[in-house]
Amino acid sequence: MGKPVIGLSVSMHPISEESPVREATLAEELGFDFVSVPDHPFGGSPTNEPLVTLAWIGAATQRIGLVTRVLGVPFRNPAMVAKMAETIDRFSGGRLVLGLGGGGADKKMRSVGIAPLSAGEKIDGLAEATSIISEMWSNPQVTRSGRQHGVVDAEISPRPARRIPIWLGVLGPRGAELAGEAADGWIPYLRYTTVERLTVCRRRLTAAAERAQRDPAALTCILSVEAHVGQLSETPVNAITGTPEAVAEQMVKFLDLGFDGFNVTVLGPDRIEQATRIAEEVFPLLPSVGAVAAVKSTGLVR
């Protein structure tokens, strides 16, 4: 038994070059298991690119895991993602978790010449990209022909020295089944779903893993949540707020659903204060969970 895996989503707003690094080094000091970065590469709101940001963070930290939450597959060639991920993982000493998603930003996709995709097509593309990336990490040459992504005799050198975990940020039942069949973990976002839907998807993930003759317990399930210790004047949908005891109590309900931990986006004007309060006041109240083997396989155990 071990403590839940807890990550901190760092700010991607380019307030200064040091902003993500400052939050990441604090998270490392506070005992968070990983930091995560979202992917919003285009649009009018200022943001940093996630893979570049993780490379910057990795150079400034020693232990903490590095997670993309999650890369929108339509925006990047999967073969190039495989190459970039290997480089970041190698330079960071084996700390990367590659989070992938089908891509939800339809307007932004159109703005850069990417044809809009249906929900089903996004899952199809995610499946193809996951397969290509995994195979390029493990095979000398890869040839895959898909409707959206394909490679012919593609190879990268060096290939990863270890199995880089892939977590899928998907919300629907079909996406959960894909995570169970082909990924190392699942990282849905509570803001965009419900407890009932998460429960259904968690069961579908387990069933899909069993059909694929995989051990469901070996998959890491992390729930992305928005949290704040204290009260907010306006609380986003599904955000977890209140006293440290109330925040921990709400988190425990999700651990009981079979999640191994959380990726926390802190709310409120003072991100540093909130990250500190969650680490020092909420972490100690969380019970042990049973997915220690899965956590160790990601390299994110404390």
SEROSE-426765 format. One line per 10 residues: number of its first residue (from 1); their letters; for each residue x, y, z of C-alpha. Coordinates in nm, 3 decimals. Each point is the difference from the previous one (the first is absolute). Layout:
REM SEROSE-426765
NUM) A) X,Y,Z; ...
This chain:
REM SEROSE-426765
1) MGKPVIGLSV) 0.000,0.000,0.000; 0.117,0.355,-0.067; -0.113,0.358,-0.010; -0.196,0.120,-0.304; 0.200,0.144,-0.288; -0.042,0.377,-0.004; 0.103,0.236,-0.279; -0.014,0.377,-0.039; -0.103,0.167,-0.324; 0.238,0.292,-0.049
11) SMHPISEESP) -0.101,0.330,-0.154; 0.056,0.021,-0.374; -0.060,0.373,-0.018; 0.334,0.159,-0.095; 0.006,0.254,0.282; 0.375,-0.047,0.001; 0.248,-0.261,-0.117; 0.035,-0.124,0.357; -0.369,-0.044,0.087; -0.039,-0.372,-0.087
21) VREATLAEEL) 0.341,-0.080,0.146; -0.079,0.184,0.322; -0.320,-0.202,0.046; 0.171,-0.326,-0.096; 0.290,0.042,0.240; -0.246,0.087,0.277; -0.205,-0.311,-0.084; 0.314,-0.210,0.024; 0.084,0.150,0.339; -0.356,-0.056,0.126
31) GFDFVSVPDH) 0.000,-0.368,-0.095; -0.225,-0.002,-0.305; 0.065,-0.304,-0.219; -0.024,0.177,-0.334; -0.073,0.327,-0.173; -0.223,0.017,-0.305; -0.042,0.242,-0.287; -0.313,0.046,-0.215; 0.008,0.048,-0.376; -0.148,0.320,-0.148
41) PFGGSPTNEP) 0.243,0.081,-0.280; -0.215,0.244,-0.198; -0.241,0.284,0.066; 0.008,0.351,0.143; 0.073,-0.095,0.362; 0.375,0.000,0.076; 0.134,-0.352,0.067; 0.322,-0.199,-0.006; 0.052,-0.310,-0.215; -0.017,-0.308,0.228
51) LVTLAWIGAA) 0.289,-0.216,-0.120; 0.240,0.294,0.001; -0.128,0.097,0.344; 0.057,-0.349,0.140; 0.355,-0.001,-0.135; 0.059,0.330,0.179; -0.151,-0.134,0.322; 0.192,-0.326,-0.024; 0.330,0.189,-0.016; -0.086,0.189,0.320
61) TQRIGLVTRV) -0.123,-0.295,0.211; 0.141,-0.330,0.119; -0.276,-0.243,0.099; -0.346,0.110,-0.096; -0.190,-0.170,-0.285; -0.082,0.190,-0.318; -0.345,-0.054,-0.154; -0.168,0.142,-0.310; -0.370,0.042,0.086; -0.067,-0.057,-0.281
71) LGVPFRNPAM) 0.152,0.054,-0.346; -0.265,0.048,-0.267; 0.090,-0.267,-0.254; -0.132,0.186,-0.310; 0.249,0.284,0.053; 0.318,-0.210,-0.025; 0.146,-0.278,-0.210; 0.008,-0.313,0.224; 0.344,-0.105,-0.125; 0.144,0.339,0.100
81) VAKMAETIDR) -0.176,-0.024,0.338; 0.168,-0.338,0.052; 0.339,0.159,-0.072; -0.054,0.304,0.223; -0.135,-0.211,0.286; 0.304,-0.230,-0.010; 0.231,0.299,0.015; -0.177,0.160,0.295; -0.016,-0.331,0.186; 0.371,-0.065,-0.055
91) FSGGRLVLGL) 0.110,0.350,0.099; -0.218,-0.008,0.313; 0.123,-0.338,0.117; -0.319,-0.193,-0.079; -0.266,0.232,0.144; -0.243,0.053,-0.288; -0.358,-0.121,-0.028; -0.145,0.070,-0.343; -0.364,0.101,0.034; -0.193,-0.005,-0.328
101) GGGGADKKMR) -0.350,0.112,-0.096; -0.218,0.000,-0.309; -0.003,0.380,-0.024; -0.300,0.203,0.110; 0.080,0.342,-0.142; -0.191,-0.018,-0.328; 0.014,0.375,-0.066; 0.374,0.011,0.058; 0.051,-0.304,-0.222; -0.181,0.173,-0.285
111) SVGIAPLSAG) 0.206,0.316,0.056; 0.322,-0.183,-0.089; -0.135,-0.202,-0.290; -0.097,-0.321,0.179; -0.331,-0.142,-0.122; -0.262,-0.037,0.275; -0.044,-0.353,0.133; -0.300,-0.174,0.148; 0.022,-0.143,0.351; 0.044,-0.347,-0.147
121) EKIDGLAEAT) 0.270,0.115,-0.239; 0.190,0.158,0.288; 0.006,-0.330,0.187; 0.104,-0.179,-0.321; 0.286,0.246,-0.046; 0.101,-0.033,0.364; 0.012,-0.378,-0.036; 0.217,0.025,-0.311; 0.237,0.251,0.160; 0.032,-0.204,0.320
131) SIISEMWSNP) 0.089,-0.309,-0.203; 0.255,0.182,-0.217; 0.172,0.166,0.296; 0.015,-0.323,0.204; 0.135,-0.201,-0.292; 0.262,0.260,-0.092; 0.129,-0.014,0.355; 0.039,-0.378,-0.008; 0.065,-0.107,-0.363; 0.292,0.080,-0.233
141) QVTRSGRQHG) -0.233,0.091,-0.288; -0.373,0.060,-0.006; -0.249,-0.002,-0.285; -0.360,0.086,0.082; -0.277,0.108,-0.233; -0.296,0.176,0.157; -0.274,0.234,-0.108; 0.159,0.296,0.179; 0.355,-0.102,0.085; 0.250,-0.225,-0.170
151) VVDAEISPRP) 0.372,-0.069,-0.022; 0.216,-0.202,-0.240; 0.323,-0.157,0.127; 0.013,0.270,0.266; 0.272,-0.020,0.263; 0.146,0.208,0.277; 0.338,-0.035,0.165; 0.054,-0.027,0.285; -0.317,-0.172,0.108; -0.110,0.046,0.363
161) ARRIPIWLGV) 0.203,-0.179,0.263; -0.324,-0.082,0.184; -0.370,-0.027,-0.075; -0.128,0.359,0.007; -0.353,-0.012,0.142; -0.286,0.127,-0.216; -0.310,0.134,0.177; -0.310,0.084,-0.201; -0.207,0.304,0.090; -0.337,-0.128,-0.121
171) LGPRGAELAG) -0.349,0.033,0.147; -0.236,-0.228,-0.193; -0.049,-0.377,0.027; 0.175,-0.070,-0.331; 0.301,0.206,0.105; 0.013,-0.178,0.334; -0.003,-0.333,-0.183; 0.294,0.117,-0.214; 0.191,0.092,0.317; -0.067,-0.347,0.139
181) EAADGWIPYL) 0.108,-0.170,-0.321; 0.307,0.200,-0.101; 0.120,0.254,0.260; 0.173,-0.004,0.337; -0.242,0.237,0.167; -0.312,0.213,-0.014; -0.018,0.369,0.098; -0.352,0.142,-0.048; -0.093,0.356,0.103; -0.278,0.030,0.259
191) RYTTVERLTV) -0.111,0.342,-0.125; -0.139,-0.150,-0.320; -0.175,-0.307,0.136; -0.206,-0.142,0.287; 0.053,-0.256,0.273; -0.248,-0.230,-0.171; 0.185,0.021,-0.333; 0.337,-0.054,0.169; -0.139,-0.309,0.170; -0.119,-0.145,-0.331
201) CRRRLTAAAE) 0.329,0.082,-0.172; 0.204,-0.151,0.284; -0.188,-0.327,-0.042; 0.039,0.008,-0.378; 0.375,0.056,0.038; 0.032,-0.301,0.229; -0.206,-0.223,-0.229; 0.197,0.107,-0.307; 0.331,-0.073,0.172; -0.120,-0.345,0.097
211) RAQRDPAALT) -0.117,-0.073,-0.357; 0.345,0.100,-0.122; 0.153,-0.236,0.259; 0.154,0.288,0.187; 0.002,0.047,0.378; -0.239,0.289,0.083; 0.189,0.060,0.324; 0.309,0.086,-0.203; -0.174,0.305,-0.150; 0.038,0.330,0.183
221) CILSVEAHVG) -0.325,0.196,0.030; 0.045,0.368,0.087; -0.288,0.246,0.025; 0.068,0.361,-0.096; -0.182,0.229,0.243; -0.022,0.370,0.080; 0.046,0.064,0.370; 0.016,0.281,0.254; 0.045,-0.009,0.375; -0.247,0.259,0.128
231) QLSETPVNAI) -0.290,0.178,-0.166; -0.022,0.164,-0.342; -0.237,0.275,-0.108; -0.073,-0.204,-0.314; 0.060,-0.374,-0.009; 0.043,-0.175,-0.338; -0.212,-0.304,-0.078; 0.118,-0.312,0.186; 0.281,0.184,0.179; 0.105,-0.141,0.337
241) TGTPEAVAEQ) 0.003,0.273,0.267; -0.039,0.050,0.373; 0.197,-0.075,0.313; 0.296,-0.238,-0.030; -0.222,-0.270,0.148; -0.276,0.068,-0.254; 0.243,-0.003,-0.294; 0.151,-0.329,0.118; -0.345,-0.152,0.056; -0.103,0.081,-0.358
251) MVKFLDLGFD) 0.324,-0.144,-0.135; -0.049,-0.322,0.197; -0.328,-0.060,-0.186; 0.193,-0.016,-0.325; 0.265,-0.227,0.148; -0.288,-0.230,0.090; -0.100,-0.005,-0.369; 0.339,-0.150,-0.083; 0.214,0.304,-0.071; 0.363,-0.015,0.110
261) GFNVTVLGPD) 0.042,0.373,0.050; -0.055,0.349,-0.133; 0.137,0.265,-0.228; -0.085,0.324,0.180; -0.062,0.336,-0.162; -0.003,0.252,0.282; -0.258,0.278,-0.003; 0.023,0.351,0.137; 0.232,0.297,-0.044; 0.294,-0.144,0.196
271) RIEQATRIAE) 0.104,-0.327,-0.165; 0.308,-0.040,0.220; -0.201,0.028,0.321; -0.261,-0.246,-0.124; 0.255,-0.258,-0.115; 0.166,0.024,0.341; -0.328,-0.038,0.191; -0.107,-0.301,-0.205; 0.336,-0.169,0.057; 0.024,0.080,0.370
281) EVFPLLPSVG) -0.365,-0.010,0.109; -0.177,-0.239,-0.241; 0.263,-0.262,-0.091; 0.037,-0.130,0.359; -0.377,-0.063,0.020; -0.015,-0.231,-0.303; -0.004,-0.377,0.064; 0.230,-0.255,-0.156; -0.096,-0.160,-0.330; 0.086,-0.337,-0.147
291) AVAAVKSTGL) 0.148,0.082,-0.340; 0.361,0.022,0.112; 0.122,-0.228,-0.281; -0.166,0.218,-0.261; 0.143,0.315,0.155; 0.350,-0.142,0.004; -0.028,-0.092,-0.367; -0.038,0.370,-0.083; 0.299,0.108,0.206; -0.224,0.236,0.198
301) VR) 0.018,-0.162,0.342; 0.117,0.220,0.287
